[in-house]
Amino acid sequence: MPTYVVEPDGNGGRRHWVAAAVFVALSIVLLQLPSGRQQQIASVLRATVLRPFVLTQEALAATRLRATESARLRAVLDSVVATSMASTTLGEENRRLRGLLSLSPRLGPSWIAASVIRAGTAGSESTFQLDVGSNDGVEVNAPVVTRAGLIGLVREVEAESALGMDWSNPEFRASAMSADGLTYGMIETERGDFREQDRLQFNGTAFHTDLPPGTYVLSSGLGVIPRGIPIGRIVGVAEEEEGWRRSYWLEPMVQPGSITHVLVATRPRSLPDDVSTAWPPDSVVTVPEMLEMEAQRLDSLAIFRDSIAELLEIVRRRAAEGATEGNGGRP
């Protein structure tokens, strides 16, 4: 087999030298021309011979600009998503605090704000810790409320803390009445197998009275709890003894497990007998209504997140299209 030999490239070398000489000569001629003429020739060259190179340069510049815009938009959208996720919990916290702020002036200076701490240990399911105590004027049997209504009573008091029980505690009792003040009875708790199954009963009401579902039940003022604090809303008859009494199931105004901030009465013996003006009828909101409003808020957040996801997808496609154009149409 003959050995492969590279032929001398004499002709090719000569062509390169001739081309270089021609370009040098043209450059010298162009430098001698007037400035206006040079600009005309440059425009013609850009529109003809250099047109592919100019288009490539423009495509590269546009790609770099799109990449910069995409990165900036992605950073902004990521920040918006993170803020939206973080604001869900903060928004709920702010909503409850705003509720307490609106309630506090109506109740007066005898009520102070407190944070609720759940122990989370066995046997403490119906109790809560407060970060206020006797130094703040809190006493045993002081009522504890939220914007929605009564949550429970204080059981034990120390200098800087207090232990309370909510309405799901078997020992909880409260004298109550219908919103029109015509039917009186006692609030008691029926424990369920699970915390979510705890129920309130409005017991000892006269048999001749009939309270339809939806009737609000308030504290009656007979005892340590002032009159007019919302407790629950009737959902149906629990028990009745012919000619003697009826008992009703109540839908509680407050779900104890979700409470983080409350108002606690100080020096309960000096409280006004009636605080019903702090809960005007148009401000009383039941648990289902609160849940419905919360569901609507979460739906709005979900729609907002979906819109952000679609916008991120558009940004991603634009960046991919820009990269493809910058590569001359090659993927």
C-alpha positions as CSV (number, residue, x, y, z in Angstrom):
1,M,0.0,0.0,0.0
2,P,1.6,3.4,-1.0
3,T,2.4,5.8,1.7
4,Y,0.1,8.8,2.0
5,V,2.0,12.0,1.2
6,V,0.6,15.5,1.8
7,E,1.0,17.5,-1.4
8,P,2.6,20.9,-1.1
9,D,0.1,23.7,-0.8
10,G,2.0,26.2,-2.9
11,N,-1.0,27.4,-4.9
12,G,-3.1,27.8,-1.7
13,G,-0.4,29.8,0.0
14,R,0.0,32.1,-3.0
15,R,-3.8,32.7,-3.0
16,H,-3.7,33.7,0.7
17,W,-0.9,36.2,0.1
18,V,-2.7,37.7,-3.0
19,A,-5.9,38.1,-1.0
20,A,-4.1,39.7,1.9
21,A,-2.4,42.1,-0.5
22,V,-5.7,43.0,-2.1
23,F,-7.3,43.8,1.3
24,V,-4.3,45.9,2.3
25,A,-4.5,47.8,-1.0
26,L,-8.3,48.4,-0.6
27,S,-7.7,49.6,3.0
28,I,-5.2,52.1,1.8
29,V,-7.5,53.3,-1.0
30,L,-10.4,53.6,1.4
31,L,-8.4,55.6,3.9
32,Q,-7.6,58.2,1.2
33,L,-11.3,58.7,0.4
34,P,-13.4,61.5,1.9
35,S,-15.2,60.7,5.2
36,G,-18.7,60.9,3.6
37,R,-17.6,58.4,0.9
38,Q,-16.2,56.1,3.5
39,Q,-19.5,56.1,5.4
40,Q,-21.4,55.2,2.2
41,I,-19.1,52.3,1.4
42,A,-19.4,51.1,5.0
43,S,-23.2,51.2,4.8
44,V,-23.2,49.2,1.6
45,L,-20.8,46.6,3.1
46,R,-23.0,46.3,6.2
47,A,-26.1,45.8,4.1
48,T,-24.5,43.1,1.8
49,V,-21.3,41.3,2.7
50,L,-21.4,41.9,6.5
51,R,-25.2,41.5,6.8
52,P,-25.0,37.9,8.2
53,F,-22.4,38.9,10.7
54,V,-24.5,42.0,11.8
55,L,-27.6,39.8,12.2
56,T,-25.6,37.3,14.3
57,Q,-24.3,40.0,16.5
58,E,-27.8,41.4,17.0
59,A,-29.1,38.0,17.9
60,L,-26.4,37.4,20.4
61,A,-27.1,40.8,22.0
62,A,-30.8,40.1,22.2
63,T,-30.1,36.7,23.7
64,R,-27.9,38.2,26.4
65,L,-30.6,40.8,27.1
66,R,-33.3,38.2,27.4
67,A,-31.1,36.1,29.7
68,T,-30.6,39.1,31.9
69,E,-34.3,40.0,31.9
70,S,-35.3,36.3,32.6
71,A,-32.9,36.1,35.5
72,R,-34.2,39.3,36.9
73,L,-37.8,38.3,36.5
74,R,-37.1,34.9,38.0
75,A,-35.5,36.5,41.0
76,V,-38.4,38.8,41.5
77,L,-41.0,36.0,41.1
78,D,-39.1,33.7,43.4
79,S,-39.1,36.5,46.0
80,V,-42.9,37.0,45.5
81,V,-43.5,33.3,45.9
82,A,-41.4,33.1,49.1
83,T,-43.1,36.2,50.5
84,S,-46.5,34.8,49.7
85,M,-45.8,31.5,51.4
86,A,-44.4,33.2,54.5
87,S,-47.3,35.7,54.6
88,T,-49.9,32.9,54.9
89,T,-49.1,32.3,58.6
90,L,-48.3,35.9,59.3
91,G,-51.6,37.0,57.7
92,E,-53.6,34.6,59.9
93,E,-51.7,35.9,62.9
94,N,-52.3,39.5,61.9
95,R,-56.0,38.8,61.4
96,R,-56.4,37.5,64.9
97,L,-54.4,40.4,66.4
98,R,-56.5,42.9,64.5
99,G,-59.6,41.2,65.9
100,L,-58.3,41.6,69.5
101,L,-57.3,45.2,68.8
102,S,-60.9,45.9,67.6
103,L,-62.3,44.1,70.7
104,S,-60.0,45.6,73.4
105,P,-61.3,49.2,73.2
106,R,-64.9,48.0,73.5
107,L,-64.1,45.9,76.6
108,G,-62.1,48.6,78.3
109,P,-58.9,48.7,80.3
110,S,-59.9,45.8,82.7
111,W,-58.9,43.3,80.0
112,I,-55.3,42.7,79.0
113,A,-53.8,40.8,76.0
114,A,-52.0,37.5,76.6
115,S,-50.3,34.8,74.5
116,V,-51.6,31.2,74.7
117,I,-49.1,28.4,75.1
118,R,-50.2,24.8,74.7
119,A,-48.3,22.2,76.9
120,G,-48.9,19.4,74.4
121,T,-48.6,16.7,77.1
122,A,-51.0,13.9,78.0
123,G,-53.8,15.2,80.2
124,S,-53.3,18.8,79.3
125,E,-55.5,18.8,76.2
126,S,-58.1,21.1,77.7
127,T,-55.8,23.5,79.4
128,F,-53.5,26.3,78.3
129,Q,-50.8,28.5,79.7
130,L,-51.0,32.3,79.7
131,D,-48.0,34.6,79.9
132,V,-49.7,37.0,82.4
133,G,-50.3,36.4,86.1
134,S,-51.1,38.0,89.4
135,N,-48.6,40.8,88.8
136,D,-50.9,41.9,86.0
137,G,-54.1,41.6,88.0
138,V,-55.2,38.2,86.8
139,E,-57.2,36.2,89.3
140,V,-58.7,32.7,89.5
141,N,-62.0,32.4,87.5
142,A,-61.1,35.3,85.2
143,P,-62.8,34.8,81.9
144,V,-60.6,34.4,78.7
145,V,-62.1,35.6,75.4
146,T,-61.2,36.2,71.8
147,R,-62.9,38.3,69.1
148,A,-65.2,35.3,68.4
149,G,-66.3,34.8,72.0
150,L,-65.6,32.9,75.2
151,I,-62.8,30.4,75.3
152,G,-62.6,29.5,79.0
153,L,-61.6,30.5,82.5
154,V,-58.4,30.9,84.5
155,R,-57.9,28.0,87.0
156,E,-54.5,28.7,88.6
157,V,-52.5,32.0,88.9
158,E,-48.8,32.6,89.6
159,A,-46.9,35.8,89.6
160,E,-46.1,36.0,85.9
161,S,-48.2,33.2,84.4
162,A,-51.6,31.6,84.7
163,L,-53.2,28.2,83.8
164,G,-56.6,28.3,82.1
165,M,-59.1,25.7,81.0
166,D,-61.1,26.0,77.8
167,W,-64.7,24.9,77.2
168,S,-63.7,21.4,76.3
169,N,-62.6,20.7,79.9
170,P,-65.1,18.4,81.7
171,E,-65.1,20.8,84.7
172,F,-66.1,23.8,82.5
173,R,-69.5,25.3,83.4
174,A,-71.1,28.6,82.5
175,S,-74.5,30.1,83.0
176,A,-75.9,31.1,79.6
177,M,-79.0,32.5,77.9
178,S,-80.4,32.8,74.4
179,A,-79.5,36.1,72.6
180,D,-83.0,37.5,73.2
181,G,-82.5,37.0,77.0
182,L,-85.7,34.9,77.4
183,T,-84.2,31.4,77.8
184,Y,-81.7,30.5,80.5
185,G,-79.6,27.3,81.1
186,M,-76.2,25.9,81.8
187,I,-73.3,25.3,79.4
188,E,-71.6,21.9,79.8
189,T,-69.2,19.8,77.8
190,E,-69.5,16.3,76.4
191,R,-66.1,14.8,75.7
192,G,-65.6,12.9,72.5
193,D,-63.1,10.1,71.7
194,F,-61.0,12.8,69.9
195,R,-60.5,16.5,70.6
196,E,-62.4,17.4,67.4
197,Q,-65.5,15.5,68.8
198,D,-65.9,17.5,72.0
199,R,-69.3,19.1,72.0
200,L,-71.1,21.8,73.9
201,Q,-74.5,21.4,75.4
202,F,-77.0,24.1,76.5
203,N,-78.8,22.2,79.3
204,G,-81.7,22.9,81.7
205,T,-83.8,25.1,79.5
206,A,-87.5,25.2,80.0
207,F,-89.5,22.6,77.9
208,H,-92.0,25.2,76.7
209,T,-89.3,27.2,75.0
210,D,-88.2,26.2,71.5
211,L,-84.8,27.6,70.3
212,P,-84.4,27.1,66.5
213,P,-81.1,26.2,65.0
214,G,-79.0,29.3,64.4
215,T,-79.9,30.9,67.7
216,Y,-76.9,32.5,69.5
217,V,-76.2,31.6,73.1
218,L,-74.4,34.1,75.3
219,S,-73.2,34.2,78.9
220,S,-76.0,35.3,81.2
221,G,-74.0,37.1,83.8
222,L,-75.0,34.7,86.6
223,G,-71.7,33.8,88.1
224,V,-68.1,34.9,87.4
225,I,-68.6,35.5,83.7
226,P,-70.1,38.9,82.6
227,R,-73.3,39.0,80.6
228,G,-73.2,39.1,76.8
229,I,-70.1,37.1,75.8
230,P,-70.9,34.8,72.8
231,I,-70.5,31.1,73.5
232,G,-72.1,29.2,70.7
233,R,-74.9,28.7,68.2
234,I,-77.6,26.1,68.5
235,V,-77.5,23.4,65.9
236,G,-80.2,21.0,67.2
237,V,-81.9,19.4,70.1
238,A,-79.7,17.1,72.2
239,E,-82.3,15.7,74.7
240,E,-85.7,16.5,76.0
241,E,-87.8,15.4,78.8
242,E,-91.6,15.7,78.2
243,G,-93.0,18.6,80.1
244,W,-89.8,19.3,82.0
245,R,-86.7,20.5,80.1
246,R,-84.7,20.5,76.8
247,S,-81.0,20.4,76.0
248,Y,-79.5,21.7,72.8
249,W,-76.2,21.0,71.0
250,L,-74.1,24.1,70.4
251,E,-71.6,25.0,67.7
252,P,-68.9,26.7,69.7
253,M,-67.8,30.2,68.7
254,V,-64.1,29.4,69.4
255,Q,-62.1,26.3,68.6
256,P,-59.5,26.2,71.5
257,G,-56.8,24.4,69.6
258,S,-56.4,27.2,67.1
259,I,-56.1,30.1,69.6
260,T,-52.7,31.9,70.0
261,H,-53.7,35.3,71.5
262,V,-56.5,36.2,73.9
263,L,-57.8,38.9,76.2
264,V,-58.0,38.1,79.9
265,A,-60.0,39.9,82.5
266,T,-58.2,41.5,85.4
267,R,-59.8,41.8,88.8
268,P,-62.9,40.0,87.6
269,R,-65.0,41.0,90.6
270,S,-64.8,44.6,89.5
271,L,-65.8,43.9,85.9
272,P,-69.1,45.4,84.5
273,D,-72.1,43.1,84.7
274,D,-72.8,43.4,81.0
275,V,-70.2,43.5,78.2
276,S,-72.6,42.6,75.3
277,T,-71.8,45.9,73.6
278,A,-68.3,44.5,72.9
279,W,-69.9,42.0,70.6
280,P,-72.5,43.8,68.5
281,P,-74.8,41.4,66.5
282,D,-73.2,42.2,63.2
283,S,-69.7,41.2,64.5
284,V,-70.5,37.8,65.8
285,V,-69.0,35.2,63.6
286,T,-69.3,31.4,64.1
287,V,-66.7,28.8,63.4
288,P,-68.1,27.7,60.1
289,E,-68.3,31.3,58.9
290,M,-64.7,31.8,59.9
291,L,-63.7,28.6,58.1
292,E,-65.5,29.7,55.0
293,M,-63.8,33.1,55.0
294,E,-60.4,31.3,55.5
295,A,-61.2,28.9,52.6
296,Q,-62.0,31.9,50.3
297,R,-58.7,33.5,51.3
298,L,-56.8,30.3,50.7
299,D,-58.5,29.9,47.3
300,S,-57.3,33.4,46.4
301,L,-53.8,32.5,47.4
302,A,-53.9,29.4,45.3
303,I,-55.1,31.3,42.3
304,F,-52.2,33.8,42.9
305,R,-49.7,31.0,43.1
306,D,-51.0,29.4,39.9
307,S,-50.6,32.7,38.1
308,I,-47.0,33.0,39.3
309,A,-46.3,29.5,38.1
310,E,-47.7,30.3,34.7
311,L,-45.6,33.4,34.5
312,L,-42.5,31.5,35.5
313,E,-43.2,29.0,32.7
314,I,-43.5,31.9,30.2
315,V,-40.2,33.3,31.4
316,R,-38.6,29.8,31.0
317,R,-39.9,29.5,27.4
318,R,-38.7,32.9,26.5
319,A,-35.2,32.1,27.8
320,A,-35.2,28.9,25.9
321,E,-36.3,30.6,22.7
322,G,-33.6,33.3,23.1
323,A,-30.9,30.6,23.6
324,T,-32.1,28.8,20.4
325,E,-31.9,32.1,18.4
326,G,-28.5,32.8,19.7
327,N,-27.3,29.4,18.4
328,G,-28.5,30.2,14.9
329,G,-31.7,28.1,15.2
330,R,-29.9,25.0,16.5
331,P,-31.5,23.5,19.7
